[in-house]
Amino acid sequence: MKCSQPIRRRDAASTKNAILCAARTLFARDSYENVGIREIASLAGADAALVSRYFGSKEELFAAVMNSGERGVDVIGNELEGLPERVGELMFDPDDDGKPMEDILVMLHSGNSPIAGPIVRASIDDRFHEPFAVVIGGEHAKERSQLFGSILLGMSISQHISGKLTDDPELREKMKQRFTEIIRLAVKPL
């Protein structure tokens, strides 16, 4: 979901999108408990009453934020054949200036919240674990999908914090091959 904050038209769809984008931005900066409806409305350039009108509650707005991101299979593909190679290409793309981290930051900030935590976990299941369990198939597919997701999450966070692993194309290719094998092992039947 693209969340730029240009001057928006005064219509329901634009206002709802502005509120959703403002909420995503603020939940990526702070925990569920520390973000307020008025703060979200202010950033969206909307009245706080409209947040309730369009989303019902802060909890429902948070769920909408969590469910508005891309699904893993939409980014990586839904075919098992070539999955490790596609993931390796994605993670070691030398022209990628950084993967969007907003979804991950929202999850990290609010994953331990008694209210938002269950929403975070349900979103991860719906958007990643369950679709990839179907792709992976077989016995313990959900657990292998969780292992796969854990590896991607760790790698994404590491690259975000540390930057690219290397600028050397030859070394990058070797590391990509190693990473591809790790992914192959993660999704392989136990």
Residue, then its C-alpha position, 0 to 999 in steps of 0.5 A: m500500500k502506497c502511503s504518501q501524504p499529498i493534498r487530498r480530495r475531500d471525499a470518503a475514499s481519500t479521507k479513509n486512505a489518508i487515515l489508514c496511511a497516517a495510522r500505518t506511519l504512526f504505528a511504525r514509529d510507536s506502540y499501539e498503546n502510545v498512538g492516539i486517534r487524535e494524533i492519527a487524525s491530525l496527521a491525516g488532516a481529518d477530524a478524529a470523529l471520521v476515524s471512528r466513522y470509517f474504522g469503528s475503533k482504534e483496534e479495528l483501525f490497527a487491524a485494517v493497517m495490519n491487513s492492508g500490506e502485501r501478502g508474501v505470495d504476492v511479492i515472492g510468488n505462489e509456486l514452490e518450484g524456484l521459490p528459494e531462488r526467487v527469495g535469494e534474488l529478492m534479498f540480494d538484489p544489488d539495485d534495491d535501496g532497501k525494502p519497506m520496513e513499515d510493516i515490520l516496524v508496526m509488528l515489532h512495536s506492537g507485537n507484545s501489546p495485549i490488544a494489538g499482539p493477537i492482531v499482529r499474529a493473526s495478520i502474519d498467519d493470514r498474510f504469510h504463514e498460511p499462504f506459504a504453508v499451502v505453497i510448501g505443502g506436505e506434513h508440518a507445512k505451517e511450521r516450515s512456513q514459520l521457519f521460512g518467515s523467521i529467516l526472511l524476517g531476520m535477514s530483512i531486519s539485519q540488512h535494514i540495520s547493517g546495510k548491504l552485506t557486501d558490494d563485491p558482486e562475486l561474494r554477493e553471488k556466493m552469499k545468495q547461493r548459500f542463502t538460497e540453500i538455507i531457504r531450500l532446507a527451511v521449506k523442505p519436508l522434515 
